[in-house]
Amino acid sequence: MIQSYKKNFKIEEQYDTIIIGSGIGGLTTAAFLSKEGQKVLILERHYTAGGFTHVFKRNGYEWDVGIHYIGEVQRPNSAIRRIFDYITDCNLKWADMGRVYDRIIIGDKEYEFVKGVENFKQQLIEYFPKDKDAINQYVDLVFSVVKSMGSYFSAKALPPFLSRLLAGRMRRKYLEYANKTTYEVLKSITQNEDLIKVLTGQYGDYGLPPKQSSFAMHASVARHYFNGGSFPIGGSSQIIETIDPVIEKCGGTILINAEVNQILIEKNKAMGVLMNDGKKFFANNVVSSTGIFNTYEKLIPPSVSQKYQLNQQLEKVSPSVAHACLYIGLKGSPEKLKLPKNNLWVYPEKGDHDTIVENYLSDSKAPFPVVYISFPAAKDPSWSERYPDRSTIDIITLLPFDLVKEWQGTKWMKRGKEYEELKEKMSQRLLETLYHQLPHLNGKIDHYELSTPLTTQNFVNYKEGEIYGIDHTPQRFRQKFLQPRTPIKNFYLTGQDIISAGVGGALFSGVVTASAMQGKNLVKMVYKAKT
Ligand SMILES: Cc1cc2nc3c(=O)[nH]c(=O)nc-3n(C[C@H](O)[C@H](O)[C@H](O)COP(=O)(O)OP(=O)(O)OC[C@H]3O[C@@H](n4cnc5c(N)ncnc54)[C@H](O)[C@@H]3O)c2cc1C
């Protein structure tokens, strides 16, 4: 059972590991350690658990914050599905989104991303018949990258001695691709800029346009969805609902409203944590799942940070872009409102993604560089039982932190008239895009509210409201410090920043961290385990 932290909260038992942050990275680490016999304590600052997998409810609606679709979970033998089954005792169920998972809309042209790799290829060849060879080559390249990914990420869990011997070789192949930008690789196989624009039509899934993103990140997202997308039945909250009992059964506890102020370190060894109210909790190990910037800038005492030059490490990575999300509620079931299950990615017709993003970042009145429209109510088969005659839509676009920075420090819901006006203008622009795509929804909207980077900062604690932790540039993938082990004894990292953004990336981070802590390959164990 998830408990709320109170000043007089007493730890009844000794915990083996304290995990800071209850996102999917922290929860996965916790579930694995629990099943390995450890007692874990998870401390979450928000009033609800789950990190970006949490949902919020208002005016009779429920919205998922950081999950719109997940790939590979529909294949019972995929690694991601096996891991989810392991950490939830098979209690998390998935609904397939159907034949088309993403619809890329550029001006008035539409391109479907179709489930099944052969179907995907055939569909693209229909759109771009002259580029058949390039499309085949592209898919082969994506598979090559993903093939080399396993050993690159496994190297992060190796003990120092083996790492010195083996890690270089295990990382080499993947880095060949990770060191190049998406655009560099695509340009080497096709000169067709329209095809490049379509192939990178999911760049919003990792936050960086093709000339800045690492091809390895592009490839892992593209591959992740080749077999289609799925949504948790019962909504994203089912993730925490199904992991919590597994942790509790093994003696673990999840505490919400529990903000950690600092990690207690004595003689270069993590001893526990200091809470915001001054209380201290002790354990044999401490794990931070709060993101690398939070961890190194806020949670590690400055003297320790200086000693290990942790701030210098941070100079090698940068926070990802921030976003705004319009959460919409409508009266009427998804069927009645004819809401699709697939996502829409809407782009301006003219220009390449990089130029369009650049123009928007320097002038927010320029066209939105990307508008992502998702229909969660249509994706969840249990929705209408839970919320009869209602539906939801989420619309996401980029919103630079600088545009809302002046209201930093003001209170949520009380940021003042000018902030509300800015949000209203932005909301109307996003609604226009929705009505342009689905005109029949005009006049059907019952509720809308816009989140900004300040909302993300307030609830999930990312310093500039960043959407995906640190940026997925080639430079990021070269950083060896993005791994579970730190220079501080008994102190570990987990979460999206040590692997990559996405629920899949954060899930793997949990396995890699638990493997490093336990000194065994837990992915292998999952494959052997009877769940
Ligand atoms: C709008 C949006 C849409 C997305 N859509 C998808 C999608 O469709 N598919 C997909 O696969 N991925 C998606 N993602 C990405 C995915 O949600 C994230 O990559 C993943 O959930 C990150 O997990 P995490 O465990 O690393 O971190 P988080 O979920 O960010 O968890 C970190 C936790 O640490 C807590 N914390 C921070 N500081 C402290 C402290 N001092 N004390 C205690 N707790 C603290 C935070 O409150 C938070 O709960 C989306 C993300 C966003 C923002």
PDBQT file of the ligand as one rigid body, heavy atoms in Angstrom, charges set to zero:
ROOT
HETATM    1  C1  LIG A 601       4.423  14.440 -22.099  1.00  0.00    +0.000 C 
HETATM    2  C2  LIG A 601       5.181  13.146 -22.140  1.00  0.00    +0.000 A 
HETATM    3  C3  LIG A 601       4.734  12.120 -22.954  1.00  0.00    +0.000 A 
HETATM    4  C4  LIG A 601       5.425  10.918 -22.994  1.00  0.00    +0.000 A 
HETATM    5  N1  LIG A 601       4.942   9.891 -23.768  1.00  0.00    +0.000 NA
HETATM    6  C5  LIG A 601       5.570   8.694 -23.767  1.00  0.00    +0.000 A 
HETATM    7  C6  LIG A 601       5.037   7.593 -24.498  1.00  0.00    +0.000 A 
HETATM    8  O1  LIG A 601       4.004   7.695 -25.138  1.00  0.00    +0.000 OA
HETATM    9  N2  LIG A 601       5.719   6.411 -24.476  1.00  0.00    +0.000 N 
HETATM   10  C7  LIG A 601       6.875   6.257 -23.766  1.00  0.00    +0.000 A 
HETATM   11  O2  LIG A 601       7.443   5.160 -23.778  1.00  0.00    +0.000 OA
HETATM   12  N3  LIG A 601       7.398   7.291 -23.055  1.00  0.00    +0.000 NA
HETATM   13  C8  LIG A 601       6.775   8.490 -23.032  1.00  0.00    +0.000 A 
HETATM   14  N4  LIG A 601       7.281   9.533 -22.303  1.00  0.00    +0.000 N 
HETATM   15  C9  LIG A 601       8.572   9.357 -21.603  1.00  0.00    +0.000 C 
HETATM   16  C10 LIG A 601       8.445   8.563 -20.317  1.00  0.00    +0.000 C 
HETATM   17  O3  LIG A 601       7.267   8.911 -19.647  1.00  0.00    +0.000 OA
HETATM   18  C11 LIG A 601       9.674   8.847 -19.430  1.00  0.00    +0.000 C 
HETATM   19  O4  LIG A 601      10.851   8.697 -20.197  1.00  0.00    +0.000 OA
HETATM   20  C12 LIG A 601       9.769   7.917 -18.221  1.00  0.00    +0.000 C 
HETATM   21  O5  LIG A 601       8.519   7.750 -17.610  1.00  0.00    +0.000 OA
HETATM   22  C13 LIG A 601      10.782   8.484 -17.229  1.00  0.00    +0.000 C 
HETATM   23  O6  LIG A 601      10.863   7.650 -16.101  1.00  0.00    +0.000 OA
HETATM   24  P1  LIG A 601      11.924   7.887 -14.939  1.00  0.00    +0.000 P 
HETATM   25  O7  LIG A 601      11.705   6.843 -13.933  1.00  0.00    +0.000 OA
HETATM   26  O8  LIG A 601      13.277   8.038 -15.497  1.00  0.00    +0.000 OA
HETATM   27  O9  LIG A 601      11.609   9.335 -14.344  1.00  0.00    +0.000 OA
HETATM   28  P2  LIG A 601      10.304  10.077 -13.827  1.00  0.00    +0.000 P 
HETATM   29  O10 LIG A 601       9.072   9.406 -14.257  1.00  0.00    +0.000 OA
HETATM   30  O11 LIG A 601      10.494  11.483 -14.200  1.00  0.00    +0.000 OA
HETATM   31  O12 LIG A 601      10.407   9.940 -12.242  1.00  0.00    +0.000 OA
HETATM   32  C14 LIG A 601      11.257  10.716 -11.439  1.00  0.00    +0.000 C 
HETATM   33  C15 LIG A 601      10.556  10.876 -10.094  1.00  0.00    +0.000 C 
HETATM   34  O13 LIG A 601      11.467  11.422  -9.137  1.00  0.00    +0.000 OA
HETATM   35  C16 LIG A 601      10.708  12.253  -8.271  1.00  0.00    +0.000 C 
HETATM   36  N5  LIG A 601      11.613  13.156  -7.566  1.00  0.00    +0.000 N 
HETATM   37  C17 LIG A 601      12.374  14.141  -8.106  1.00  0.00    +0.000 A 
HETATM   38  N6  LIG A 601      13.088  14.752  -7.130  1.00  0.00    +0.000 NA
HETATM   39  C18 LIG A 601      12.768  14.140  -5.949  1.00  0.00    +0.000 A 
HETATM   40  C19 LIG A 601      13.173  14.318  -4.593  1.00  0.00    +0.000 A 
HETATM   41  N7  LIG A 601      14.059  15.259  -4.260  1.00  0.00    +0.000 N 
HETATM   42  N8  LIG A 601      12.633  13.524  -3.635  1.00  0.00    +0.000 NA
HETATM   43  C20 LIG A 601      11.737  12.557  -3.967  1.00  0.00    +0.000 A 
HETATM   44  N9  LIG A 601      11.318  12.348  -5.244  1.00  0.00    +0.000 NA
HETATM   45  C21 LIG A 601      11.822  13.123  -6.222  1.00  0.00    +0.000 A 
HETATM   46  C22 LIG A 601       9.776  12.976  -9.239  1.00  0.00    +0.000 C 
HETATM   47  O14 LIG A 601       8.694  13.566  -8.560  1.00  0.00    +0.000 OA
HETATM   48  C23 LIG A 601       9.363  11.827 -10.149  1.00  0.00    +0.000 C 
HETATM   49  O15 LIG A 601       8.220  11.172  -9.671  1.00  0.00    +0.000 OA
HETATM   50  C24 LIG A 601       6.597  10.743 -22.221  1.00  0.00    +0.000 A 
HETATM   51  C25 LIG A 601       7.033  11.775 -21.373  1.00  0.00    +0.000 A 
HETATM   52  C26 LIG A 601       6.333  12.960 -21.329  1.00  0.00    +0.000 A 
HETATM   53  C27 LIG A 601       6.800  14.056 -20.424  1.00  0.00    +0.000 C 
ENDROOT
TORSDOF 0
